[in-house]
Amino acid sequence: MSFENDKYSVDKDPYEWCVRQSERLKAIDPKMNIEMRNQNLFTQIPGKLEHAIKCICNKSCTLDDIANTLQDVRKTTNIGKNSSYRGKSLKEEDP
């Protein structure tokens, strides 16, 4: 799987995903700076989760900071998780 195809999702371990993606970026450009690496990682995190991570982590944060933040957001919010109530009507719940 390539860097572009390995998007983050809440079912993935954030530490493993961050390290795997960082290693791929190092293979692409060994001289890539931290800000560029982080920007590339942020683009692989979908929608509202990307926004939450960008609000918490700055462009020059460490890989551990990103992984820890992903873990915290995953544990404490519903961002990125599918709701089991989508598409259900109230009539379906009536006895």
TABEL-V593894 format. One record per backbone hydrogen bond with DSSP energy under -0.5 kcal/mol. CO is the residue of the C=O (numbers start at 0). NH is the residue of the N-H. Records with the same first field share a line. If there is no record, write none. Layout:
CO=NH + NH
//
This chain:
1=5
2=5
4=6
7=45
8=11
11=13
12=16
13=17
14=18
15=19
16=20
17=21
18=22
19=23
20=24
21=25
22=26
23=27
24=28
28=31
32=36
33=37
34=38
35=39
36=40
37=41
38=42
39=43
40=43
41=44
43=7 + 45
45=48 + 49
46=50
47=51
48=52
49=53
50=54
51=55
52=56
57=60
61=65
62=66
63=67
64=68
65=69
66=70
67=71
68=72
69=73
70=74
71=75
72=76
77=80
82=85
84=87
88=91 + 92
89=92 + 93
90=93
//
